[in-house]
Amino acid sequence: MRLVIIGGVAAGMSAAARARRLDKALEVVVLERGPAVSYGACGLPYYLSGRVKSLDELVVYTPEYFRRERNITVRTGAEVAAISHPQRQVALAGGERLHYDRLVIATGARPDRRAIEGAGLPHVFALHTLEDGRRLREFLDRQRPRRAAVIGAGYIGLEIADALRSSGLEVTVFESEPDVLGRQDRELTKSVQARLAAHRIELRLESRVGAIEPGRVAGVACDLVVLAAGVRPNVELAAEARVDLGRTGAIRVSERMETNLTGVYAAGDCVETVHLVTGGPIYLPLGTTANKMGRVAGANAAGARERFAGVVGTFIVQVCGLGLGMTGLSAVQARKEGFDPVSARIEARDRPRYFDGRPTTVELVADRRTRRLLGGAVIGEDGVAGRLNVIAAALGARIGVDQFEQLDLAYAPPFAPVWDPLLVAAQQLAKLLD
């Protein structure tokens, strides 16, 4: 039996490792069109800022490691041109054909450049792969640009803006929507805008960039442009093989990560999943989700029966030292999904005052009719991830505000106050619901 995996980054290598662990006799072949596998693309902004000294630090495992230690065949520079499922074959760009018994599609995503004229100019970059990071860093070192434009105020765009500013550049961020991070949360946007302004980063909201000119973006002079306006799933190969796409435009899969073609699985940034709060499909290309999807896809391709239920939409980003964490739905998003949302936003100290407690903002959103928790956000300089993870776990368990208010959270002065900000927010939300 041969398992072929198309794509060798997060989802692909997770699938390969899991399949090998479950079936030692299975032949596992990974085809990766790029030069590297198993690397942490999320660390690229920190490479730009100098916090990560070398791109090698972002490589988790090399192809040689997988071949030598895991008995997994990894072929880099191997681009798949077509999938012929009736013949159980993939065709490589050079003409070679490779048979498979099971197939995992983990083709990932690419930066969305469709609506921007001039995206191919030499001073315009994306930050998606190790090679992107190398080219951009070389440009910074060689050309010494003074002014940068970042297109997109999602988490990647904000991280890039922070990295470029810390390197001494003047930075302007352009965002087509009225809010940042795709959250539709005005208070969150105000917090981000204030933090950026304090570090002399200009944020221009509702500013759609349709074209990039040499040395200028939307009337603003710049020597460097970084595109961070979202990504598109790489689904063309799958679609040509008659793999069904979902409502989001990404590949549709079952809980077992299987496509409509028997024995063909898909995972990672090319796949949509289920939002556990709304019950509907969502496209959320994150490394955490990709690794989990890949693990399940690899297990089932090796004959197991595992499932990936979905996500609640959790992510966190640091902007100029401020942690911003979000999970589930904002009040605006919840209303659009048919809920009757009530939200409470509070500010409290993350530790007692005598332990240098700093302000932390917590927002919780619940449905008025059912009192079920729908989402939350945490903003602060410390402890953001831990508090956000509590909310995410509560969303996954579908608990209500009254249960959340009674959570037995840890207390000690070096870590948290007697009344954790999460519980203060829950108490306030319960009052509003009452």
Secondary structure by P-SEA (a helix, b strand, c coil): cbbbbccccaaaaaaaaaaaaacccbbbbbbbccccccccccaaaaaaacccccccccccccaaaaaccccbbbbcccccccccccccbbbcccbbbbbbcbbbbccccccccccccccccccccccccaaaaaaaaaaaaaccccbbbbccccaaaaaaaaaaaaaccbbbbbbccccccccccaaaaaaaaaaaaaacbbbbcccccccccccccccccccbbbbccccccccaaaaaacccccccccccccccccccccccccccccbbbbcccccbbbbbbcaaaaaaaaaaaaaaaabbbbbbcccccccccccccbbbbbccccaaaaaaaccbbbbbbbccccccccccccbbbbbbbbbcccccccccccccccaaaaaaaaaaaaaaacccaaaaaaccccccccccccccaaaaaaaaaaaaac
